[in-house]
Amino acid sequence: MQPTIDRPASLAALPPTLTIPKAGRLLGISRSAAYRAATKGEIPTIRIGRRLLVPTAKLFDMLGWPHDTPGTV
């Protein structure tokens, strides 16, 4: 299992979309678990060309994280 990382201080601290592995690190799950969750629709995703990306704002909403309040997971 990969180590978890601190929750960003705000939505503005992250790009508009995240890769599946980076979203997995934010969630504290493995890369393969993140891809499984994305495939099942448990992590919000959008497809741009061949890339599957996670909209950062939707991930924050899903987790109930405020978009501008500092803190750690």
Beta strands, then each sheet from edge to edge (+ up, - down):
strand 1: 17-19
strand 2: 46-48
strand 3: 51-55
sheet 1: 1+ 3- 2+
end
